[in-house]
C-alpha cells in the first residue's frame, strides 16, 4: 500500500475512533447529569419537522462554522511556523471594532465599501500580531506569553472603544452599546438563493451569510500559499529547524514576522461575517471566544484547510444543537464536554497514527536497505 494512502487511512481511522470514544465519554457525562443519552443524541440530529426549520438549522450551523473556519486558518498559519498564536482572540476583536467603525465614516458603492472594510480588518489584525512577532525576534519573548497579555489589552480596549469614542446612538431602553450602523452599501449579500434554487424557503434573519464565499476563497488561498509556494516551504522549514533554514539561505526571523502577521491578518477577518452579514455593527454583546475555539478547530483539522473546514462544520453542528438539547432536558454544557473530548482524543489519535506511520516507514527503509547489494566500483 502506498505510504500516502496508508497515512490517510490511519488518520481517518484515528479520527473515527476518537469520535466514538468521545460519544461514549459524553454518554457517561449525560447520564451523570440525570439525562438520557439516547434523547441527547436524538436531539443532536433533530433539525425540526418542517422545511423552514430544517433550513434554519442548516443555516445556523454553516453561519457558525464560517468564522470558526477563518479562526482555524489563522491559528494554522502560526502552527505551520511552530508559533502558538493564542492572540487570535484579541486580534479579531480589535480588528472587528476598527473595521466596523471605519465602515461608518463614508459611503461608497458596495464593492468598494465592503473591500475597504475587509482591508482595514486584515490590516489591523496583522499590525496587532506584529507586536508579539517583533518581541519574539527582537527580545526572545515567548509568543504564548505576549499574545495572552495582548488578548487582555485588545478585549478591554475594544470594550472601551465601543462605550466611548466609537459608540453610536443608543435607543431608549437598549441595554447594550454598539458602533453606529453600517450603511446598506456595506451589507454583504446573503446566499439565500441557494435554498431558493431547490425550492426551499429562505432562512430567517440575515439568512446564509455571503461571507461564506470569501471564507472558501481564503481557504483555497491559504492552501496554495502554504503547500504550493516557496514562501510556504520556507515557513515550514524555518519552523522545523531554524538553524538549518538559516544555513540554506532562509531568514528565520523574517519568517516569524511574516507568518505571525499573516496569521493576524486572517484573524482580523473572523468578525466580519457577523458584522457584514447580520448585525451591521460591533456591539458590546459581540460574539466572544471565536479565537480560542479556532485553536481547537485547527488542531482537529490537523492544520490543513480541508480538515479545518470539516472541524468547523462539526463545531457548528454541535453548537446548533444547544437549543434542541435544552428541549430534551439535557444541559447545554454537554456540548462543551463533547467538543473538548473530541479535540483531546483526536490530538492523541493523531500522535498515535503519526508514530505508527513513522514506524512503518522505518521498517520499509530497513527492508529496502537489507535487500540492497553493494555496488562494486572497479578501478
N, C-alpha and C positions, 0 to 999 in steps of 0.2 A: 504494500500500500504506500502511495506517495506520502512523503513527510508532511506536506501541507494539508492533505486531506485527513491524515491521521490526527494532526494537531487540531483541525477544525472539528472533527468528530469528538475528540476529547473535550474541547471547550463546550460544545453543545451538551454532551453528556453530563459534564460537571455542573453546568447551569441548571439543567433539568433536575439533577439530584439535589442541588441546593434549594430549588423551589419546592420540591416535595418535602424536604426536611423543614423548610420554613412553614409550610402548611401544617405539618404535624406539630411543630412548636407553637404555632398560633392557635391551633385547636386546643392545646393544653391551657394557653392563656385565656381563651374564650370560656372554657369550662370553669376555670378558676374564678372568672368574673360572674359566674352564675348564669351564663347564656348558653344557647345551643350552637355548637359548631356547624351543624347542618343548616340551621337557619341563617347563620352568619355568611356561610359560603353561598347559599342561595341568594342572599341579599346582594352579594358582590356582583352577581351576574344579572341582577334584576334591573333592566333598563326601562321598565314600565310596560304598560299594556297597550298603549296607543302609539300610532306612528309619531305623533308630535313628542311624546315622552321619550321614545327611543332616539329621535333626532336630537332632542335636548341633551340627553345623556351622552351621546357620542360627541356632540359639540363641546360640552363641558370637559370631557376627557381630553380632546385634542387641544382645546384652548389652554388647559392646564399644562399639557405636555410641551407646548411651544416655548414658553420661557425656560422651562427646565432643560429642554434640548440646547438652547443657547447657553445656559449656565454650564451645562456639561461640556460643551465645546470650549468655553473659556477656561475651565479647570483643566481639560485635557491638554490644551496647548502648553500650560505650565508643567504638567506632568511629563510631557514629552522631553522637556529640558531638565527633568528631575527637580522642578520647582514646585513647592506646595503653596499655591496661591490661595490662601484662605481669605484673602481680601476681596474676593469676588462680591461678597455681600455688600461691603461698603462701596465698592466701585460702581455697582449698578444703582445703588441708592442715590449717590451724589450725581451720577450722570443723568438719571431719570429726572430729578427735580430741575437740573440746569436745562436739559433739553425741553422739558415741559414749559419752563418759563420763557426761554428764548423763542419758542414757537408762538407765544402770545404777543411778541413785540412787533410783529409785522404780518402782513397778509400778502400772499403771492399765489400764483397758480399751484394747484395741488401737487404736481410732481416736484416742483421746486421747494414748496413748503415742507413736504414730507422729507425730501432729501436733506434739507438743511438740518432738520431735527435729528435725523439719523446721524449725520456727520458730527453734530455737536455732541450727541450722546457718546459716540465712539471716541471722539477727541478727549472729552472729559474723563471717561473711563481709562483711556490709555495714559493720560497725563497723571492721573491719580495712582496708577500702577507703576509709573516711572519712579515714584518716590522710593518704594522698597527696593526697586531694582538698583537705583543709584546707591542706596545704603548698603546693599549686598556687595556690589563690585567695588565700591569705594572704601567702605569700612568693615566689610565682612560680617555685617549684621544678618542674622538668620532671617529669611523671608517669612517664616512662620510667625515669629515674634512681632516683626514690624507690621505685617498685614493684619494681625489680630488687633494691635493697637490702633492702626489706621481705620479698622472697621468701626471702632467705637467713635472715633473722631467724625467719620463720614456720617454715621447714623444720627449722631446728635447734631451735627451741622445741618443735615437735611431737615431735622425736626425744627431747628431754629429758623431756617430759611422759610419753611412752609408756614410758620406762625409769625414771621417778621417781614423781611424785605420782599419776599416772593409771594406773599399771601394775596388772595383775591377777595372779592366782596363776599361776606358770609351772610346768607339769608337768615332771617329771624327764626329762631328755634333750631337752627342747624348746630350740631354738636362738634362737627369736625371742621377743620380748616383745609384749604387747598389753594393751589395756584389758580390764576384766572383761567377760564375755559379756553381751550384752543379754538380757533376759527374753523369753520367746516372744511376749509381747504386742507386742513391738517388731519382730517379724519381718514384713516386708511380704509378703503373699500373692503367690505366683507366678502366672503366666499359662499354666501347662501345659494348662489346659482348652482353650485354643485349638487345640492339637495333637490333643487327645483328641476334639474335635468333628469332626475329619476322619478319625478312626480311626487316627491316627498314635501311635507310642509316646511316652511322656513323656521329655524330655531328661534327661541325667544331672545330678548335683549339685543345685544350687539351682534349676535349671530356668530358664525365661524370666522375667527379673526383672519383678515387678509395677510397679516404679517407671517402667516404660515409659509407663504411663498418665499419671503425673504429668508426665513429660517432654513428652508430647504436649499436655497442657493448658497447660503452661508455655510451649511454643512458640506456641500459639494466643493466650495472654495477651500475650506479648511483641509479637506481630504486631499485635494490636488496639491495644495501648498506643502503639506507635511509629508506626503507619500510620493510625490512625483516631481519635486523641485530640489535644487541644490540647497536652498535655504532649509528645507525640511530635513535633509540629510545632515547638514551642519548642526542644526539644533539637536538632533538625536545623538550625533557623535559627541557634541560638547557635553550633553547630559550624561552619557555613558562613561566618558573618560576625558576630562578637560585637558589633562596633560598630553594625551595622545592627539587630541584635536589641535592643540596649540602647535605640536610638533609637525602636524600636517598642514599648517598654514591657516587654521581657523582660530579666530579670536574668541575665546570662551566668554569673556566679559561682554563683548558686543552681542553675543548670542543670548546671554542672560537678559540684557536690556531689551533686545528685540522680542524675545519670547514673552517677557513679562508685559511689555507694552501692548503686544498683540493680544495677549490674554485679557488685559484690562479693556482694550478697545471692544472686544467681543462682549465682555461683561457689561459694558455700557449700554448694550442693546437689549438687555434682559427685560427691562421695564417697559420698553416701547410697545410690545403687543397690547398690553393693558391700557397704556396711555392713548395710543393712536386708534385702538380698535374698540374701546369700551368706555372708559371714564373720561377721557379727553382732558385730564388734568392730573396733577400729582397731589394727593391728599394725605392728611395725617394718618389715614387708615389704609395707606398703600400696602399692597401685599408684601409681607416680610419673609425672610428665610429662604428665598429662592437661591441665593448664592451658596448657602450651606447645603441645601438639597442638591445643588449642582455637583458637589464633591461626590455624593453618593451615586448620582446618575453616571458620572464619569467613571467611577470605579466599577459600577455594574456593567457599563458598556465597554470596559477594557480600553478606554481612551480612543476608540475608533468611532467616527461619526455614525456609521450604520448601527453599531452596538449602542451608542448613546441614544439614538432615536428610539430603539426598542425599549431601552431602560426608561426613557422619558414617557413613553406611552404606557408602560407598566405603572409608573408612579401616578400618571394622570388617571389611569383606570382605578387604582386604589383610592386616590383622593375623591374621585367622583362617587365612590360607594359610601362615603360617610353619611349621606342622607338616608339611603336605604337601610344602612346598618342601624341607625337610630330608630327607624320604624320597626326594626326587628328586635328592639330592646338589647342591642349589642353596643357596648361602649365604643365611641369613635377612636379611643386610644388604641384599639386593636389594629387600626391602620398603621399607626406609627410603629407598633411592635412588628407587624409584618414587613414593613419597609426596612427597618433596621435589621431584622433577622435575615431577610433575603440578601441585603448588601453584605452582611458579615459572612454568611455562608458562601456566597458567590466568590468573594475575595479569597476565602480559604480554598474553595474548589479550584479557582484559577491557579493558585500556588501549587496545589497538588498535581493538576493536569500539566502545568509547565514543567514540573520536576519529572513527571512520567515521560513527557515528550523528550526532555533532555537526556534521560537515561536511555531511551530508545535510540536516539541519535548517537550516543556514546557506544552502545552495543554495535550498531551498524558500522560505525567507524572502526571499531576494534576488529570486527569480522572482515571488513574490507582490507585493513592492513595485514591481517593474518593470512589472507589468501593471496596477497601480492607477493610475487617473487622478485628478488633484487635483480636489477638490470646490470649485466656485466659491461663495463666500459673497457674497450680494447684500446691499448696504446697505439 
